[in-house]
Amino acid sequence: MSNRAPRVAVVGGGLAGLSAALALAERGCAVELFEARRNLGGRAGSFVDKTTGETIDHCQHVAMGCCMNYLDFCRRVGALPYLRRVRTLHFFAPDGRRCDFRGSQWLPSPLHLAGGLLRLSFLTLAERVSIGRALLRLARVPPPALSQTALLQTAPPQTAMPQTVGKWLQQQRQSPRQIERFWSVVLVSALGENIERASLAAARKVFVDGFMATPAAYEVYVPTVPLSTIYDTFVARKLRDLGVEVHLERPVERLDGEENGVKALVLRSGEQRTFDAYMIAVPWRSVSRILAPPLAAAIPQLRHIAELPAAPISAVHLWFDRQIARLDHAVLVGRLSQWVFSRGRMTSSNASPTDGYYYQVVISASRDVVDAGRDETIARVCGDLAAVFPDARRAKLLHARVVTDRDAVFAPSAQWESFRPSQRTSVANLFLCGDWTATGWPATMESAVRSGRLAAEGVLAAAGTECASEPLVTPDLPRGWLARWLIK
């Protein structure tokens, strides 16, 4: 490449591809984005429920205060005002008791969590103290060093696997009750995987960066509009204002080329297009399908990528004839239902008898839902709500829908965490982005945005542009003096 701003093709209109396209366009690159679907957002998208006529998200997505790159992305496209900041998390014990968790604004991190942890009265005082000690020990566990050499490995490791968080918690003498009522409540939702399979490194990331490092990190940001509004309106408008050509319903058949570079992008229509750089921003199981065999053979770090295990996430959409809870969210402890989000009163565009109060229940690592089927899942979820919210016992269910994505996220299993590929490949003009690439974060919106920005850095560096040395990744929240001393 020359030192002029390159022409870049981005294949995939999910959050990673949108992040990369925005970063490149803001730095003067000529970008064209190709998306096979008619909408942007990928897995973080919306659909119209035919019964009610409402636009609803496939699954509720939220960000935490530590997700600096995602929040910065929303700010740049003008969507940040449409994220509601939640500082108090409402936990409900198995017996229905409500325990509010809120960090202190006055104590230094990680002591700011002490009051919130002590208020979780569905655990005994001894259990809460024991959990606090384990959290401090977790902060002292060294973070994993993901070297570039490790990322270019061509086969799964044959030596001892890295530790799972479940095994580590057993070593810390955390009881099954503590694991069920605290550790699993946080980690399964954050990682999309159960603790028996999730890596210790991923769990450490959640607790250290998401809760312990700084007081604002644990706060939750919930979209107040459908995700399609954020991506198809705010992001699409910003990209077009920057000159990005967004091609919807233009599926890419393959990238042609060999070891010395990608030669052309081939659309399913047969049309061929050429660019200076090519970026693949699709789910990990689709990457090899897009690459022509000589290209796939030239990138050893992708040889086993399709084997990266997936974990399902389910969303149960419910419409009741009355309000069942006067809260915008709830975290249910020790139940199939994990998070409950309220959207309030919804009026159908077709004035159907399903007008009512809309709630969404999110279930991560939802293998039980996949096995159970729709009717059993709805019955169990309604039972969970009735056990916690008295008004739900008198409510009439008007309409229900279960949406499960079997490949919602890559499972952050211990044996695979170190084998996520870098955004830069051994093919000079080919780059990868997606939450499954090596970002140091589990499969989250933050990881997706970071991957897009890291891939954009690679494109600019390869082109030798004037802004090539400019870091595109937003720095993490600064740690306080005590957190810097305690966290290894």
C-alpha positions as CSV (number, residue, x, y, z in Angstrom):
1,M,0.0,0.0,0.0
2,S,1.0,3.6,-0.5
3,N,0.9,6.2,2.2
4,R,-2.4,7.6,0.9
5,A,-5.6,6.9,2.8
6,P,-6.6,3.4,1.6
7,R,-9.8,2.2,0.0
8,V,-11.3,-0.5,2.4
9,A,-14.0,-3.1,2.1
10,V,-15.7,-4.1,5.3
11,V,-17.6,-7.4,5.1
12,G,-20.3,-7.5,7.7
13,G,-22.5,-4.9,9.3
14,G,-22.5,-6.0,12.9
15,L,-21.1,-3.9,15.7
16,A,-17.5,-4.8,14.9
17,G,-17.7,-3.9,11.2
18,L,-19.6,-0.7,12.0
19,S,-16.9,0.3,14.6
20,A,-14.1,-0.4,12.0
21,A,-15.9,1.5,9.3
22,L,-16.5,4.5,11.5
23,A,-12.9,4.7,12.7
24,L,-11.5,4.4,9.2
25,A,-13.9,7.0,7.7
26,E,-13.2,9.5,10.5
27,R,-9.5,9.3,9.3
28,G,-10.3,9.9,5.7
29,C,-10.4,6.4,4.3
30,A,-12.8,5.5,1.5
31,V,-14.9,2.7,3.0
32,E,-17.6,0.5,1.6
33,L,-19.5,-1.8,3.9
34,F,-21.3,-4.9,2.7
35,E,-24.1,-6.5,4.7
36,A,-26.1,-9.6,3.6
37,R,-29.1,-8.6,5.7
38,R,-31.5,-5.7,5.2
39,N,-30.5,-4.2,8.6
40,L,-27.4,-3.3,10.4
41,G,-26.4,-4.5,13.9
42,G,-25.8,-8.3,13.3
43,R,-26.7,-10.3,16.4
44,A,-27.4,-7.1,18.3
45,G,-30.4,-6.3,16.1
46,S,-34.2,-6.1,16.2
47,F,-37.2,-7.5,14.5
48,V,-41.0,-6.7,14.1
49,D,-43.2,-9.0,16.1
50,K,-46.0,-9.9,13.7
51,T,-48.6,-10.4,16.4
52,T,-48.1,-7.0,18.1
53,G,-46.5,-5.0,15.3
54,E,-43.9,-3.8,17.7
55,T,-40.2,-3.5,16.9
56,I,-38.4,-5.5,19.6
57,D,-34.8,-6.6,20.1
58,H,-33.8,-10.2,19.5
59,C,-32.2,-10.0,23.0
60,Q,-31.7,-7.1,25.4
61,H,-28.2,-5.9,25.2
62,V,-26.6,-3.8,28.0
63,A,-23.2,-2.2,28.6
64,M,-21.3,-1.5,31.7
65,G,-19.5,1.6,32.8
66,C,-16.2,-0.1,32.0
67,C,-17.2,-0.5,28.4
68,M,-15.4,2.7,27.4
69,N,-15.1,1.9,23.7
70,Y,-18.7,1.0,23.2
71,L,-19.9,4.1,25.1
72,D,-17.5,6.3,23.0
73,F,-18.9,4.7,19.8
74,C,-22.4,5.6,20.9
75,R,-21.3,9.1,21.7
76,R,-19.7,9.6,18.3
77,V,-22.9,8.5,16.4
78,G,-25.2,10.5,18.7
79,A,-26.9,7.6,20.4
80,L,-25.5,8.0,23.9
81,P,-28.5,10.0,25.2
82,Y,-30.6,6.9,24.4
83,L,-28.8,4.7,26.9
84,R,-30.2,4.9,30.4
85,R,-27.6,4.8,33.2
86,V,-28.5,2.5,36.0
87,R,-26.5,2.9,39.3
88,T,-28.7,0.7,41.5
89,L,-29.1,-3.0,40.6
90,H,-32.2,-4.7,42.0
91,F,-31.5,-8.3,43.0
92,F,-34.4,-10.6,44.1
93,A,-33.6,-13.6,46.3
94,P,-35.2,-17.0,45.7
95,D,-37.8,-16.2,48.4
96,G,-38.7,-12.9,46.7
97,R,-36.7,-10.6,49.0
98,R,-35.4,-7.5,47.2
99,C,-31.8,-6.5,47.8
100,D,-30.5,-3.4,46.1
101,F,-26.8,-3.2,45.1
102,R,-25.2,0.2,44.7
103,G,-21.6,1.1,44.9
104,S,-20.4,3.9,47.1
105,Q,-19.4,7.2,45.4
106,W,-17.1,8.1,48.3
107,L,-15.1,5.1,49.2
108,P,-12.0,4.2,47.0
109,S,-12.3,1.2,44.7
110,P,-12.6,-1.7,45.4
111,L,-14.0,-0.8,48.9
112,H,-16.8,1.0,47.1
113,L,-18.4,-2.5,46.6
114,A,-18.4,-3.4,50.3
115,G,-21.8,-1.8,51.2
116,G,-23.5,-3.3,48.2
117,L,-22.1,-6.8,48.9
118,L,-23.2,-6.6,52.6
119,R,-26.7,-5.7,51.5
120,L,-27.1,-9.0,49.7
121,S,-29.1,-10.5,52.6
122,F,-29.9,-13.8,50.7
123,L,-26.4,-14.8,51.7
124,T,-25.2,-15.1,55.3
125,L,-22.8,-12.6,56.7
126,A,-20.1,-15.3,56.8
127,E,-20.8,-16.1,53.1
128,R,-20.5,-12.4,52.1
129,V,-17.3,-12.0,54.0
130,S,-15.9,-15.1,52.3
131,I,-16.9,-13.8,48.9
132,G,-15.2,-10.5,49.6
133,R,-12.0,-12.3,50.5
134,A,-12.2,-14.4,47.3
135,L,-12.7,-11.2,45.2
136,L,-9.5,-9.7,46.7
137,R,-7.6,-13.0,45.9
138,L,-9.0,-12.9,42.3
139,A,-7.6,-9.4,41.9
140,R,-4.2,-10.7,42.8
141,V,-4.3,-13.4,40.1
142,P,-2.0,-12.2,37.3
143,P,-3.9,-11.4,34.1
144,P,-3.1,-13.8,31.2
145,A,-0.3,-12.8,28.8
146,L,-1.7,-13.3,25.3
147,S,1.4,-13.1,23.2
148,Q,1.4,-12.8,19.4
149,T,3.2,-16.2,19.2
150,A,0.3,-17.8,21.1
151,L,-2.2,-16.2,18.9
152,L,-0.6,-17.6,15.8
153,Q,-0.7,-21.2,17.0
154,T,-2.2,-23.6,14.5
155,A,-3.7,-26.2,16.8
156,P,-5.3,-26.4,20.3
157,P,-2.9,-26.8,23.2
158,Q,-1.8,-30.3,24.1
159,T,-0.5,-29.4,27.5
160,A,-2.6,-28.8,30.6
161,M,-5.6,-26.6,30.0
162,P,-5.8,-23.2,31.7
163,Q,-8.0,-23.2,34.8
164,T,-11.8,-22.8,34.8
165,V,-13.3,-20.3,37.2
166,G,-15.5,-23.1,38.7
167,K,-12.4,-25.1,39.6
168,W,-10.7,-22.0,41.1
169,L,-13.8,-21.2,43.2
170,Q,-13.7,-24.7,44.6
171,Q,-10.1,-24.1,45.6
172,Q,-11.1,-20.9,47.3
173,R,-13.7,-23.0,49.3
174,Q,-16.7,-21.2,47.9
175,S,-19.7,-23.3,48.7
176,P,-22.3,-24.4,46.1
177,R,-24.7,-21.9,47.6
178,Q,-22.3,-19.0,47.2
179,I,-21.5,-20.1,43.7
180,E,-25.2,-20.3,42.8
181,R,-26.3,-17.1,44.5
182,F,-23.4,-14.8,43.7
183,W,-20.7,-16.0,41.3
184,S,-23.0,-17.6,38.8
185,V,-25.5,-14.7,38.9
186,V,-22.8,-12.3,37.7
187,L,-20.7,-14.5,35.5
188,V,-23.3,-16.4,33.5
189,S,-24.9,-13.1,32.4
190,A,-21.6,-11.4,31.6
191,L,-19.9,-14.3,29.9
192,G,-22.8,-16.2,28.4
193,E,-21.4,-19.4,29.8
194,N,-21.6,-21.4,33.0
195,I,-18.8,-21.3,35.5
196,E,-17.9,-25.0,35.0
197,R,-16.8,-24.1,31.4
198,A,-15.7,-20.5,31.6
199,S,-12.1,-19.6,31.9
200,L,-10.6,-18.0,35.0
201,A,-9.2,-15.3,32.8
202,A,-12.6,-14.3,31.5
203,A,-14.1,-14.3,35.0
204,R,-11.2,-12.1,36.3
205,K,-11.9,-9.6,33.5
206,V,-15.5,-9.3,34.5
207,F,-14.9,-8.8,38.3
208,V,-11.7,-6.8,38.2
209,D,-12.4,-4.4,35.3
210,G,-16.2,-4.5,35.6
211,F,-16.6,-4.1,39.4
212,M,-13.4,-3.6,41.3
213,A,-11.1,-1.3,39.4
214,T,-13.1,2.0,39.6
215,P,-16.4,3.1,41.2
216,A,-18.3,3.7,37.9
217,A,-17.3,0.5,36.2
218,Y,-20.2,-1.6,37.5
219,E,-22.9,0.8,36.4
220,V,-25.2,-0.5,33.6
221,Y,-26.3,1.3,30.5
222,V,-29.6,0.1,29.0
223,P,-30.9,1.2,25.6
224,T,-34.2,3.0,25.7
225,V,-34.9,2.5,22.0
226,P,-34.8,-0.6,19.9
227,L,-31.3,-1.6,18.9
228,S,-32.3,-1.1,15.2
229,T,-32.8,2.6,15.9
230,I,-29.3,2.9,17.1
231,Y,-27.7,1.0,14.2
232,D,-30.1,1.6,11.3
233,T,-30.7,5.3,12.2
234,F,-27.9,6.8,14.2
235,V,-24.9,4.7,13.0
236,A,-26.1,4.5,9.3
237,R,-26.6,8.3,9.2
238,K,-23.2,9.0,10.7
239,L,-21.5,6.6,8.3
240,R,-23.2,8.1,5.3
241,D,-22.3,11.6,6.5
242,L,-18.7,10.5,6.5
243,G,-18.9,9.2,2.9
244,V,-19.2,5.5,3.7
245,E,-21.1,3.5,1.1
246,V,-23.4,1.1,3.0
247,H,-24.5,-1.8,0.8
248,L,-27.4,-3.7,2.4
249,E,-28.7,-7.0,1.1
250,R,-25.4,-7.4,-0.8
251,P,-23.9,-10.7,0.4
252,V,-20.3,-11.4,-0.3
253,E,-19.6,-14.8,-1.8
254,R,-15.9,-14.9,-1.2
255,L,-12.5,-13.1,-1.1
256,D,-10.2,-14.2,-3.8
257,G,-6.4,-14.2,-3.4
258,E,-3.4,-16.1,-2.0
259,E,-0.6,-15.7,0.4
260,N,0.7,-12.4,-1.0
261,G,-2.7,-10.7,-0.7
262,V,-6.4,-10.5,-1.4
263,K,-7.0,-9.7,-5.0
264,A,-10.8,-9.1,-5.2
265,L,-14.1,-9.2,-3.4
266,V,-16.7,-11.3,-5.2
267,L,-20.4,-10.6,-4.5
268,R,-23.0,-13.3,-4.7
269,S,-24.2,-11.6,-7.9
270,G,-20.9,-12.4,-9.5
271,E,-19.7,-8.8,-9.5
272,Q,-16.0,-8.4,-8.5
273,R,-14.7,-5.4,-6.6
274,T,-11.1,-4.4,-5.7
275,F,-9.8,-2.5,-2.7
276,D,-6.5,-1.7,-1.0
277,A,-7.6,-3.5,2.2
278,Y,-10.2,-6.0,3.1
279,M,-11.8,-6.6,6.5
280,I,-13.8,-9.6,7.6
281,A,-16.3,-8.7,10.3
282,V,-18.6,-11.8,10.3
283,P,-19.2,-14.5,13.0
284,W,-16.3,-16.8,13.5
285,R,-18.0,-19.8,11.9
286,S,-18.5,-17.9,8.7
287,V,-14.9,-16.7,8.2
288,S,-13.5,-19.8,6.4
289,R,-16.6,-19.9,4.1
290,I,-15.8,-16.4,2.8
291,L,-12.1,-17.1,2.1
292,A,-11.0,-18.7,-1.1
293,P,-9.0,-21.9,-0.3
294,P,-5.5,-20.4,-1.1
295,L,-6.3,-17.5,1.3
296,A,-7.6,-19.8,4.0
297,A,-4.5,-22.0,3.8
298,A,-2.3,-18.9,4.1
299,I,-3.7,-17.9,7.5
300,P,-2.8,-20.6,10.1
301,Q,-4.5,-18.9,13.0
302,L,-7.9,-19.6,11.3
303,R,-7.3,-23.3,10.9
304,H,-9.3,-24.2,13.9
305,I,-11.5,-21.1,14.3
306,A,-14.7,-22.9,13.3
307,E,-14.2,-25.2,16.2
308,L,-14.4,-22.4,18.8
309,P,-17.4,-23.5,20.9
310,A,-20.6,-21.4,21.1
311,A,-23.0,-20.8,23.9
312,P,-26.7,-20.0,23.4
313,I,-28.6,-17.0,24.8
314,S,-32.5,-16.9,24.9
315,A,-34.9,-14.0,25.3
316,V,-38.4,-14.6,26.5
317,H,-40.7,-11.8,25.4
318,L,-43.9,-11.5,27.4
319,W,-47.0,-9.2,27.2
320,F,-49.3,-9.1,30.3
321,D,-52.6,-7.4,30.8
322,R,-51.2,-5.5,33.7
323,Q,-48.0,-4.2,35.3
324,I,-46.3,-6.9,37.2
325,A,-43.4,-4.9,38.6
326,R,-42.7,-1.2,39.1
327,L,-39.0,-1.5,38.2
328,D,-37.2,-1.1,34.9
329,H,-35.1,-4.2,35.6
330,A,-34.6,-7.0,38.1
331,V,-31.9,-9.7,38.6
332,L,-33.4,-13.0,39.7
333,V,-31.2,-15.2,41.9
334,G,-31.2,-19.0,41.7
335,R,-33.8,-19.2,38.9
336,L,-33.9,-20.1,35.2
337,S,-34.8,-16.4,34.5
338,Q,-31.8,-14.2,35.1
339,W,-32.5,-10.6,34.0
340,V,-36.0,-9.1,33.6
341,F,-36.4,-5.8,31.7
342,S,-39.6,-3.8,31.6
343,R,-40.5,-1.6,28.6
344,G,-43.8,-0.5,30.2
345,R,-47.1,-0.1,28.4
346,M,-47.0,-1.0,24.7
347,T,-49.7,-0.2,22.2
348,S,-49.8,-2.3,19.1
349,S,-49.8,-0.6,15.8
350,N,-52.7,-2.9,14.6
351,A,-54.8,-2.3,17.8
352,S,-54.7,-6.0,18.5
353,P,-56.0,-7.5,21.8
354,T,-52.3,-8.1,22.8
355,D,-51.9,-4.5,23.9
356,G,-50.4,-4.6,27.3
357,Y,-47.2,-4.4,29.4
358,Y,-44.1,-5.8,27.8
359,Y,-41.3,-7.6,29.6
360,Q,-38.2,-9.3,28.4
361,V,-36.5,-12.1,30.3
362,V,-32.9,-12.9,29.3
363,I,-31.4,-16.3,29.9
364,S,-27.7,-16.7,29.1
365,A,-26.0,-20.1,28.6
366,S,-29.6,-21.3,27.9
367,R,-29.0,-24.9,27.0
368,D,-31.9,-25.8,29.3
369,V,-34.2,-23.6,27.1
370,V,-32.9,-25.3,23.9
371,D,-33.7,-28.7,25.4
372,A,-37.0,-27.8,27.0
373,G,-38.9,-26.2,24.1
374,R,-41.2,-23.1,23.9
375,D,-44.2,-24.0,26.1
376,E,-42.2,-25.4,29.0
377,T,-39.8,-22.4,28.9
378,I,-42.6,-19.9,29.0
379,A,-44.3,-21.8,31.9
380,R,-41.0,-21.8,33.9
381,V,-40.3,-18.1,33.3
382,C,-43.9,-17.1,34.2
383,G,-43.5,-19.3,37.4
384,D,-40.3,-17.4,38.2
385,L,-42.0,-14.0,37.8
386,A,-45.0,-15.1,39.9
387,A,-42.7,-16.3,42.7
388,V,-41.0,-12.9,42.9
389,F,-43.7,-10.4,41.9
390,P,-47.1,-10.8,43.6
391,D,-48.9,-8.9,40.8
392,A,-47.6,-11.4,38.3
393,R,-49.8,-14.1,40.0
394,R,-52.9,-12.2,38.9
395,A,-51.7,-11.1,35.5
396,K,-53.0,-12.6,32.3
397,L,-50.4,-13.5,29.7
398,L,-51.6,-12.0,26.4
399,H,-48.7,-13.0,24.1
400,A,-45.3,-14.7,24.4
401,R,-42.4,-15.3,22.2
402,V,-39.1,-17.2,22.8
403,V,-36.0,-16.2,20.7
404,T,-32.9,-18.3,21.0
405,D,-29.6,-17.8,19.3
406,R,-27.7,-21.0,19.6
407,D,-24.5,-19.4,18.5
408,A,-25.0,-16.1,20.4
409,V,-21.4,-15.9,21.7
410,F,-18.2,-17.8,21.6
411,A,-17.9,-19.7,24.8
412,P,-14.9,-18.3,26.8
413,S,-13.7,-21.8,27.7
414,A,-10.4,-22.3,29.4
415,Q,-8.9,-24.3,26.5
416,W,-9.7,-21.8,23.8
417,E,-9.2,-18.4,25.4
418,S,-5.6,-18.1,24.2
419,F,-6.3,-19.0,20.7
420,R,-8.4,-16.1,19.5
421,P,-6.8,-14.7,16.4
422,S,-5.3,-11.3,16.1
423,Q,-7.0,-8.6,14.0
424,R,-3.9,-8.6,11.7
425,T,-3.3,-11.7,9.6
426,S,-0.3,-13.1,7.7
427,V,-1.9,-11.8,4.5
428,A,-0.8,-8.2,4.3
429,N,-4.1,-6.6,3.2
430,L,-6.6,-8.8,5.1
431,F,-7.8,-8.0,8.6
432,L,-10.3,-9.6,11.0
433,C,-12.7,-8.0,13.5
434,G,-15.3,-9.4,15.7
435,D,-15.9,-10.0,19.4
436,W,-14.3,-13.4,18.9
437,T,-10.9,-12.0,18.0
438,A,-8.2,-11.2,20.5
439,T,-9.3,-8.2,22.5
440,G,-8.7,-9.3,26.0
441,W,-12.5,-9.1,26.6
442,P,-15.2,-11.8,26.5
443,A,-17.8,-11.8,23.8
444,T,-19.4,-8.4,24.5
445,M,-20.3,-5.3,22.6
446,E,-17.2,-3.7,24.1
447,S,-15.1,-6.5,22.6
448,A,-16.8,-6.0,19.2
449,V,-16.0,-2.3,19.1
450,R,-12.5,-2.8,20.3
451,S,-11.8,-5.4,17.6
452,G,-13.1,-3.0,14.9
453,R,-10.8,-0.2,16.2
454,L,-7.8,-2.6,16.5
455,A,-8.4,-3.8,12.9
456,A,-8.6,-0.2,11.8
457,E,-5.3,0.5,13.4
458,G,-3.8,-2.3,11.4
459,V,-5.2,-1.0,8.1
460,L,-3.8,2.5,8.8
461,A,-0.4,1.1,9.9
462,A,-0.1,-1.0,6.8
463,A,-1.0,2.0,4.6
464,G,1.6,4.2,6.4
465,T,-0.9,7.0,6.8
466,E,-0.1,10.1,8.9
467,C,-2.5,9.0,11.6
468,A,-1.1,5.4,11.7
469,S,0.6,6.0,15.1
470,E,-2.6,7.3,16.7
471,P,-4.2,4.7,19.0
472,L,-7.9,4.2,18.2
473,V,-8.8,2.2,21.3
474,T,-10.3,4.4,24.1
475,P,-8.3,3.9,27.4
476,D,-9.9,2.1,30.3
477,L,-11.3,4.0,33.2
478,P,-8.4,5.1,35.5
479,R,-7.9,3.1,38.7
480,G,-7.7,4.7,42.1
481,W,-4.7,4.5,44.3
482,L,-6.0,1.6,46.4
483,A,-7.1,-0.4,43.3
484,R,-3.7,0.1,41.7
485,W,-2.1,-1.3,44.8
486,L,-4.4,-4.3,45.3
487,I,-4.9,-5.4,41.7
488,K,-2.0,-7.3,40.2
